[in-house]
């Protein structure tokens, strides 16, 4: 059997933590920032965790076994 390779786009966007959760960056922080409030931009700066509903899809993209 050949190795299962992760999707290169997902590899750049997600990081696996030591506890098995998946870290991600928030969207909507690239451009058109003038109309967004400072509080909203500040909250988008921090990293977030992938929700449980999306966890299986992201793990499949990252080729993380069970």
Biopython code that builds the backbone (N, CA, C, O; Angstrom):
import numpy as np
from Bio.PDB.StructureBuilder import StructureBuilder

atoms = [
    (1, "UNK", "N", (0.842, -1.197, 0.000)),
    (1, "UNK", "CA", (0.000, 0.000, 0.000)),
    (1, "UNK", "C", (0.880, 1.251, 0.000)),
    (1, "UNK", "O", (1.835, 1.336, 0.772)),
    (2, "UNK", "N", (0.563, 2.220, -0.862)),
    (2, "UNK", "CA", (1.319, 3.471, -0.830)),
    (2, "UNK", "C", (0.895, 4.325, 0.366)),
    (2, "UNK", "O", (-0.166, 4.125, 0.957)),
    (3, "UNK", "N", (1.746, 5.267, 0.695)),
    (3, "UNK", "CA", (1.430, 6.182, 1.792)),
    (3, "UNK", "C", (0.247, 7.058, 1.399)),
    (3, "UNK", "O", (0.067, 7.385, 0.226)),
    (4, "UNK", "N", (-0.555, 7.435, 2.387)),
    (4, "UNK", "CA", (-1.654, 8.369, 2.163)),
    (4, "UNK", "C", (-1.119, 9.761, 2.437)),
    (4, "UNK", "O", (-0.716, 10.061, 3.561)),
    (5, "UNK", "N", (-1.112, 10.604, 1.436)),
    (5, "UNK", "CA", (-0.554, 11.946, 1.584)),
    (5, "UNK", "C", (-1.637, 12.938, 1.985)),
    (5, "UNK", "O", (-2.774, 12.832, 1.525)),
    (6, "UNK", "N", (-1.293, 13.906, 2.844)),
    (6, "UNK", "CA", (-2.263, 14.947, 3.189)),
    (6, "UNK", "C", (-2.420, 15.941, 2.049)),
    (6, "UNK", "O", (-1.515, 16.110, 1.232)),
    (7, "UNK", "N", (-3.564, 16.590, 2.000)),
    (7, "UNK", "CA", (-3.789, 17.652, 1.019)),
    (7, "UNK", "C", (-2.888, 18.822, 1.365)),
    (7, "UNK", "O", (-2.839, 19.247, 2.520)),
    (8, "UNK", "N", (-2.173, 19.350, 0.375)),
    (8, "UNK", "CA", (-1.172, 20.384, 0.661)),
    (8, "UNK", "C", (-1.826, 21.682, 1.136)),
    (8, "UNK", "O", (-1.220, 22.426, 1.906)),
    (9, "UNK", "N", (-3.048, 21.964, 0.692)),
    (9, "UNK", "CA", (-3.739, 23.164, 1.162)),
    (9, "UNK", "C", (-4.114, 23.057, 2.631)),
    (9, "UNK", "O", (-3.998, 24.030, 3.376)),
    (10, "UNK", "N", (-4.563, 21.882, 3.050)),
    (10, "UNK", "CA", (-4.938, 21.670, 4.446)),
    (10, "UNK", "C", (-3.708, 21.636, 5.343)),
    (10, "UNK", "O", (-3.752, 22.061, 6.498)),
    (11, "UNK", "N", (-2.615, 21.124, 4.795)),
    (11, "UNK", "CA", (-1.367, 21.037, 5.541)),
    (11, "UNK", "C", (-0.888, 22.424, 5.968)),
    (11, "UNK", "O", (-0.315, 22.592, 7.045)),
    (12, "UNK", "N", (-1.131, 23.417, 5.104)),
    (12, "UNK", "CA", (-0.697, 24.790, 5.390)),
    (12, "UNK", "C", (-1.653, 25.516, 6.334)),
    (12, "UNK", "O", (-1.258, 26.491, 6.972)),
    (13, "UNK", "N", (-2.887, 25.065, 6.434)),
    (13, "UNK", "CA", (-3.907, 25.815, 7.167)),
    (13, "UNK", "C", (-4.194, 25.297, 8.564)),
    (13, "UNK", "O", (-4.715, 26.044, 9.393)),
    (14, "UNK", "N", (-3.874, 24.047, 8.853)),
    (14, "UNK", "CA", (-4.237, 23.428, 10.127)),
    (14, "UNK", "C", (-3.010, 22.869, 10.827)),
    (14, "UNK", "O", (-2.060, 22.428, 10.180)),
    (15, "UNK", "N", (-3.040, 22.891, 12.174)),
    (15, "UNK", "CA", (-1.985, 22.312, 12.992)),
    (15, "UNK", "C", (-2.632, 21.404, 14.027)),
    (15, "UNK", "O", (-3.673, 21.739, 14.592)),
    (16, "UNK", "N", (-2.019, 20.266, 14.272)),
    (16, "UNK", "CA", (-2.518, 19.325, 15.267)),
    (16, "UNK", "C", (-1.882, 19.644, 16.618)),
    (16, "UNK", "O", (-0.667, 19.820, 16.704)),
    (17, "UNK", "N", (-2.703, 19.720, 17.684)),
    (17, "UNK", "CA", (-2.178, 19.974, 19.018)),
    (17, "UNK", "C", (-1.802, 18.653, 19.674)),
    (17, "UNK", "O", (-2.085, 17.582, 19.137)),
    (18, "UNK", "N", (-1.168, 18.733, 20.832)),
    (18, "UNK", "CA", (-0.727, 17.531, 21.540)),
    (18, "UNK", "C", (-1.913, 16.709, 22.052)),
    (18, "UNK", "O", (-1.804, 15.492, 22.207)),
    (19, "UNK", "N", (-3.043, 17.369, 22.314)),
    (19, "UNK", "CA", (-4.212, 16.656, 22.822)),
    (19, "UNK", "C", (-5.087, 16.086, 21.710)),
    (19, "UNK", "O", (-6.084, 15.419, 21.985)),
    (20, "UNK", "N", (-4.716, 16.347, 20.446)),
    (20, "UNK", "CA", (-5.482, 15.787, 19.328)),
    (20, "UNK", "C", (-6.474, 16.746, 18.715)),
    (20, "UNK", "O", (-7.172, 16.394, 17.763)),
    (21, "UNK", "N", (-6.547, 17.957, 19.247)),
    (21, "UNK", "CA", (-7.423, 18.958, 18.632)),
    (21, "UNK", "C", (-6.701, 19.590, 17.452)),
    (21, "UNK", "O", (-5.495, 19.408, 17.284)),
    (22, "UNK", "N", (-7.442, 20.335, 16.633)),
    (22, "UNK", "CA", (-6.854, 20.935, 15.446)),
    (22, "UNK", "C", (-7.011, 22.451, 15.520)),
    (22, "UNK", "O", (-8.121, 22.967, 15.647)),
    (23, "UNK", "N", (-5.864, 23.165, 15.437)),
    (23, "UNK", "CA", (-5.856, 24.623, 15.474)),
    (23, "UNK", "C", (-6.035, 25.168, 14.072)),
    (23, "UNK", "O", (-5.640, 24.537, 13.092)),
    (24, "UNK", "N", (-6.638, 26.356, 13.984)),
    (24, "UNK", "CA", (-6.843, 27.013, 12.697)),
    (24, "UNK", "C", (-6.812, 28.519, 12.912)),
    (24, "UNK", "O", (-6.983, 29.001, 14.031)),
    (25, "UNK", "N", (-6.593, 29.249, 11.839)),
    (25, "UNK", "CA", (-6.702, 30.702, 11.886)),
    (25, "UNK", "C", (-8.091, 31.102, 11.435)),
    (25, "UNK", "O", (-8.733, 30.394, 10.660)),
    (26, "UNK", "N", (-8.551, 32.249, 11.929)),
    (26, "UNK", "CA", (-9.865, 32.747, 11.535)),
    (26, "UNK", "C", (-9.813, 33.393, 10.155)),
    (26, "UNK", "O", (-8.780, 33.917, 9.737)),
    (27, "UNK", "N", (-10.927, 33.347, 9.470)),
    (27, "UNK", "CA", (-11.047, 33.988, 8.165)),
    (27, "UNK", "C", (-11.454, 35.450, 8.353)),
    (27, "UNK", "O", (-11.661, 35.904, 9.479)),
    (28, "UNK", "N", (-11.564, 36.172, 7.260)),
    (28, "UNK", "CA", (-12.040, 37.569, 7.211)),
    (28, "UNK", "C", (-11.071, 38.545, 7.872)),
    (28, "UNK", "O", (-11.517, 39.524, 8.471)),
    (29, "UNK", "N", (-9.782, 38.319, 7.787)),
    (29, "UNK", "CA", (-8.810, 39.234, 8.383)),
    (29, "UNK", "C", (-7.784, 39.682, 7.342)),
    (29, "UNK", "O", (-6.699, 40.124, 7.718)),
    (30, "UNK", "N", (-8.093, 39.584, 6.041)),
    (30, "UNK", "CA", (-7.119, 39.880, 4.996)),
    (30, "UNK", "C", (-7.281, 41.277, 4.395)),
    (30, "UNK", "O", (-6.295, 41.994, 4.223)),
    (31, "UNK", "N", (-8.495, 41.661, 4.080)),
    (31, "UNK", "CA", (-8.710, 42.958, 3.423)),
    (31, "UNK", "C", (-10.088, 43.468, 3.789)),
    (31, "UNK", "O", (-10.855, 42.782, 4.464)),
    (32, "UNK", "N", (-10.401, 44.676, 3.344)),
    (32, "UNK", "CA", (-11.639, 45.390, 3.704)),
    (32, "UNK", "C", (-11.770, 45.440, 5.228)),
    (32, "UNK", "O", (-12.791, 45.047, 5.791)),
    (33, "UNK", "N", (-10.724, 45.926, 5.872)),
    (33, "UNK", "CA", (-10.701, 45.960, 7.331)),
    (33, "UNK", "C", (-11.243, 47.268, 7.896)),
    (33, "UNK", "O", (-11.461, 47.370, 9.103)),
    (34, "UNK", "N", (-11.462, 48.266, 7.048)),
    (34, "UNK", "CA", (-11.882, 49.571, 7.558)),
    (34, "UNK", "C", (-13.300, 49.545, 8.119)),
    (34, "UNK", "O", (-13.599, 50.256, 9.078)),
    (35, "UNK", "N", (-14.162, 48.743, 7.537)),
    (35, "UNK", "CA", (-15.542, 48.706, 8.013)),
    (35, "UNK", "C", (-15.757, 47.757, 9.185)),
    (35, "UNK", "O", (-16.839, 47.734, 9.772)),
    (36, "UNK", "N", (-14.741, 46.976, 9.532)),
    (36, "UNK", "CA", (-14.857, 46.039, 10.653)),
    (36, "UNK", "C", (-14.397, 46.743, 11.928)),
    (36, "UNK", "O", (-13.453, 47.533, 11.917)),
    (37, "UNK", "N", (-15.080, 46.441, 13.009)),
    (37, "UNK", "CA", (-14.745, 47.098, 14.272)),
    (37, "UNK", "C", (-13.425, 46.562, 14.818)),
    (37, "UNK", "O", (-12.983, 45.472, 14.454)),
    (38, "UNK", "N", (-12.813, 47.339, 15.689)),
    (38, "UNK", "CA", (-11.540, 46.947, 16.282)),
    (38, "UNK", "C", (-11.689, 45.668, 17.094)),
    (38, "UNK", "O", (-10.809, 44.808, 17.074)),
    (39, "UNK", "N", (-12.795, 45.544, 17.804)),
    (39, "UNK", "CA", (-13.045, 44.355, 18.613)),
    (39, "UNK", "C", (-13.152, 43.109, 17.736)),
    (39, "UNK", "O", (-12.622, 42.050, 18.074)),
    (40, "UNK", "N", (-13.834, 43.249, 16.623)),
    (40, "UNK", "CA", (-14.004, 42.123, 15.706)),
    (40, "UNK", "C", (-12.656, 41.697, 15.113)),
    (40, "UNK", "O", (-12.360, 40.505, 15.025)),
    (41, "UNK", "N", (-11.847, 42.675, 14.710)),
    (41, "UNK", "CA", (-10.530, 42.371, 14.133)),
    (41, "UNK", "C", (-9.618, 41.729, 15.175)),
    (41, "UNK", "O", (-8.860, 40.813, 14.856)),
    (42, "UNK", "N", (-9.688, 42.202, 16.409)),
    (42, "UNK", "CA", (-8.867, 41.652, 17.482)),
    (42, "UNK", "C", (-9.246, 40.191, 17.771)),
    (42, "UNK", "O", (-8.374, 39.352, 17.995)),
    (43, "UNK", "N", (-10.531, 39.901, 17.763)),
    (43, "UNK", "CA", (-10.976, 38.529, 18.010)),
    (43, "UNK", "C", (-10.618, 37.591, 16.868)),
    (43, "UNK", "O", (-10.438, 36.394, 17.090)),
    (44, "UNK", "N", (-10.512, 38.112, 15.651)),
    (44, "UNK", "CA", (-10.123, 37.287, 14.516)),
    (44, "UNK", "C", (-8.627, 36.985, 14.502)),
    (44, "UNK", "O", (-8.186, 36.063, 13.817)),
    (45, "UNK", "N", (-7.840, 37.763, 15.260)),
    (45, "UNK", "CA", (-6.396, 37.565, 15.283)),
    (45, "UNK", "C", (-6.012, 36.255, 15.965)),
    (45, "UNK", "O", (-5.072, 35.584, 15.538)),
    (46, "UNK", "N", (-6.730, 35.891, 17.019)),
    (46, "UNK", "CA", (-6.376, 34.694, 17.776)),
    (46, "UNK", "C", (-6.693, 33.432, 16.984)),
    (46, "UNK", "O", (-7.546, 33.436, 16.097)),
    (47, "UNK", "N", (-5.996, 32.361, 17.317)),
    (47, "UNK", "CA", (-6.261, 31.073, 16.660)),
    (47, "UNK", "C", (-7.483, 30.443, 17.300)),
    (47, "UNK", "O", (-7.784, 30.680, 18.470)),
    (48, "UNK", "N", (-8.183, 29.636, 16.516)),
    (48, "UNK", "CA", (-9.356, 28.943, 17.006)),
    (48, "UNK", "C", (-9.182, 27.445, 16.867)),
    (48, "UNK", "O", (-8.185, 26.976, 16.318)),
    (49, "UNK", "N", (-10.141, 26.706, 17.357)),
    (49, "UNK", "CA", (-10.139, 25.252, 17.240)),
    (49, "UNK", "C", (-11.217, 24.835, 16.250)),
    (49, "UNK", "O", (-12.269, 25.467, 16.168)),
    (50, "UNK", "N", (-10.958, 23.785, 15.510)),
    (50, "UNK", "CA", (-11.937, 23.250, 14.569)),
    (50, "UNK", "C", (-13.072, 22.632, 15.373)),
    (50, "UNK", "O", (-12.825, 21.939, 16.360)),
    (51, "UNK", "N", (-14.308, 22.875, 14.963)),
    (51, "UNK", "CA", (-15.453, 22.352, 15.700)),
    (51, "UNK", "C", (-15.545, 20.832, 15.541)),
    (51, "UNK", "O", (-14.976, 20.255, 14.615)),
    (52, "UNK", "N", (-16.266, 20.207, 16.454)),
    (52, "UNK", "CA", (-16.405, 18.751, 16.432)),
    (52, "UNK", "C", (-17.096, 18.265, 15.162)),
    (52, "UNK", "O", (-16.818, 17.166, 14.682)),
    (53, "UNK", "N", (-18.002, 19.088, 14.617)),
    (53, "UNK", "CA", (-18.732, 18.700, 13.413)),
    (53, "UNK", "C", (-17.803, 18.613, 12.197)),
    (53, "UNK", "O", (-18.032, 17.803, 11.300)),
    (54, "UNK", "N", (-16.760, 19.441, 12.166)),
    (54, "UNK", "CA", (-15.829, 19.464, 11.035)),
    (54, "UNK", "C", (-14.583, 18.625, 11.265)),
    (54, "UNK", "O", (-13.762, 18.481, 10.359)),
    (55, "UNK", "N", (-14.430, 18.073, 12.458)),
    (55, "UNK", "CA", (-13.194, 17.384, 12.825)),
    (55, "UNK", "C", (-12.884, 16.202, 11.913)),
    (55, "UNK", "O", (-11.736, 16.024, 11.506)),
    (56, "UNK", "N", (-13.881, 15.398, 11.589)),
    (56, "UNK", "CA", (-13.614, 14.208, 10.774)),
    (56, "UNK", "C", (-13.194, 14.589, 9.360)),
    (56, "UNK", "O", (-12.327, 13.937, 8.779)),
    (57, "UNK", "N", (-13.801, 15.641, 8.795)),
    (57, "UNK", "CA", (-13.420, 16.088, 7.453)),
    (57, "UNK", "C", (-11.984, 16.609, 7.422)),
    (57, "UNK", "O", (-11.234, 16.306, 6.494)),
    (58, "UNK", "N", (-11.602, 17.387, 8.428)),
    (58, "UNK", "CA", (-10.260, 17.952, 8.463)),
    (58, "UNK", "C", (-9.228, 16.860, 8.683)),
    (58, "UNK", "O", (-8.156, 16.888, 8.079)),
    (59, "UNK", "N", (-9.540, 15.901, 9.540)),
    (59, "UNK", "CA", (-8.608, 14.787, 9.780)),
    (59, "UNK", "C", (-8.414, 13.963, 8.502)),
    (59, "UNK", "O", (-7.318, 13.467, 8.241)),
    (60, "UNK", "N", (-9.459, 13.821, 7.724)),
    (60, "UNK", "CA", (-9.341, 13.093, 6.463)),
    (60, "UNK", "C", (-8.454, 13.852, 5.484)),
    (60, "UNK", "O", (-7.655, 13.244, 4.772)),
    (61, "UNK", "N", (-8.589, 15.189, 5.443)),
    (61, "UNK", "CA", (-7.741, 16.008, 4.587)),
    (61, "UNK", "C", (-6.274, 15.959, 5.002)),
    (61, "UNK", "O", (-5.374, 16.002, 4.163)),
    (62, "UNK", "N", (-6.050, 15.869, 6.326)),
    (62, "UNK", "CA", (-4.687, 15.822, 6.853)),
    (62, "UNK", "C", (-4.127, 14.402, 6.874)),
    (62, "UNK", "O", (-2.969, 14.196, 7.238)),
    (63, "UNK", "N", (-4.929, 13.440, 6.492)),
    (63, "UNK", "CA", (-4.535, 12.016, 6.454)),
    (63, "UNK", "C", (-4.089, 11.542, 7.831)),
    (63, "UNK", "O", (-3.079, 10.851, 7.968)),
    (64, "UNK", "N", (-4.868, 11.928, 8.863)),
    (64, "UNK", "CA", (-4.598, 11.480, 10.222)),
    (64, "UNK", "C", (-5.408, 10.223, 10.460)),
    (64, "UNK", "O", (-6.632, 10.232, 10.333)),
    (65, "UNK", "N", (-4.728, 9.142, 10.804)),
    (65, "UNK", "CA", (-5.400, 7.864, 11.015)),
    (65, "UNK", "C", (-6.191, 7.845, 12.301)),
    (65, "UNK", "O", (-6.091, 8.752, 13.128)),
    (66, "UNK", "N", (-6.974, 6.804, 12.457)),
    (66, "UNK", "CA", (-7.806, 6.682, 13.668)),
    (66, "UNK", "C", (-7.074, 5.911, 14.742)),
    (66, "UNK", "O", (-7.612, 5.707, 15.830)),
]
sb = StructureBuilder()
sb.init_structure("model")
sb.init_model(0)
sb.init_chain("A")
sb.init_seg("    ")
for serial, (resi, resn, name, xyz) in enumerate(atoms, 1):
    if name == "N":
        sb.init_residue(resn, " ", resi, " ")
    sb.init_atom(name, np.array(xyz, "f"), 0.0, 1.0, " ", f" {name:<3s}", serial, name[0])
structure = sb.get_structure()
